Amino acid sequence: MKPETAGKIKYGVWGLIVGAILAMIIGFAWGGWKTAGTTKRMSEEAVLASQAAICVAQFMKDPNHEENLKEFEKLSSWERYKFIEKGGWDKMPGQEKADYDVSRACADGLEVLIKK
């Protein structure tokens, strides 16, 4: 192999490697690319947020929601999710038992309503 050809191949391969690395850095940093783990986490957070909103809506739809809200206000922060579980507002249609995270997120949402 001629020295000129070897040099072209060497710098060509290095150019491909550096170009691929730069493309990945730009793609993930500014291009909006996501890994599978990131998209899974984002979708789980979106589902949790929608279920928490449904929980708050079910709580407020209850005929005794004003009394329940006053009682909820009196509870400590670690007892509030149990109050929501006991009331059943955190259960989504078709579920027998709600997820703990939904109860906590619902409690957070109700705390925001209390502060308003």
N, C-alpha and C positions, 0 to 999 in steps of 0.2 A: 504494500500500500504506500502511496506517495505521502510525503509529509504534509502536503497541502490538503489532501483528502482526509487524513487523520485529524488535522486541525479543524477542518470544517465539521466533521462528525462530532468531535469532542465539544466544540462550541455550540453546535446545533442541539445536542442532547442537553447540555447545560441550559440552553435557552428554553427548551421545552419544560424542563424541571422548574426553573424559576418562573416561567409564564404560568404554569399550572398552579404553583403556590400563590402567586399574586392573584390569579383568578379566584381561587378559593377564599383568600383573605378579603378581597373586595366583595365577593358574592355573599359571604356570611356577615360581614360587617355592615355593608351598605346596600347590598342587592336584595335583601329580604329572604335569603335562603335560610331554611330551618332544618335542624336535624330531626330524626324521628322522635327522639326523647322530648325535644322542645315542643313539637306539635302535639304530642300526647299530653304533656303537662298543660299546655294551653287549652286543649279541648276539655280536659278534666276540670280546669278552673272555670271554663265557660258553663259547663253543665252544673257545677256547684253554685255558681252565681244565679243561674236561672231557677234552680230548685229552691234556693234561699228566697228569691223573690216570690215564688209560688207559696212558700211557707208563710211569709209575711202577709201575703194577700189572704191566705186561708185564716190566719189569725185575726186579721181585721174584718173578715167576713162573718166571723162568729157573732151571734147576737149579743153575747156578753163581753164583747171585746174591750169595752171601757173599763169594766171591773177587772178583767184579766190583765189589762195593761197596767192598772194601778197595783195589782198584786205582783206583777212582773217587775215593776219598778222597785218594790220593797226587797226583792231577793238579791242575794249577793251574786257576783258575776259567775261563779262556778255552779250556782244552783239554777241559773236561768235556763240553761239548755235542758236540764231535767224537767223543768216546768213545761217547756215546749214539747218534749217527748211525751210527757204525761197527757198533755192536751191532744196529742196526735196531729198537730198542725204540720209537722215536718214529714209526714208520710205522703209520698206521691201516689197517685192512682195506680193500683196494681201491686203496691209494695205491702208486705206484712210488717216490716220493721224498717225504720228510716236509718240512714247513715248518721254517725256521730257528727261528721263534718257539716252536714246540712243543719243540724240542730244548732251548732255553734255559729254558723253563718247567719242563720235566722235570728238568733239572739243578738248578733251584731247589728243586723238590719233593724230590729225592734228598738235597740238602744239609740240608733240614729233618729227614729221616729219620736222617741221620748225627748230627746234634746231639742227638737224643733218646736 
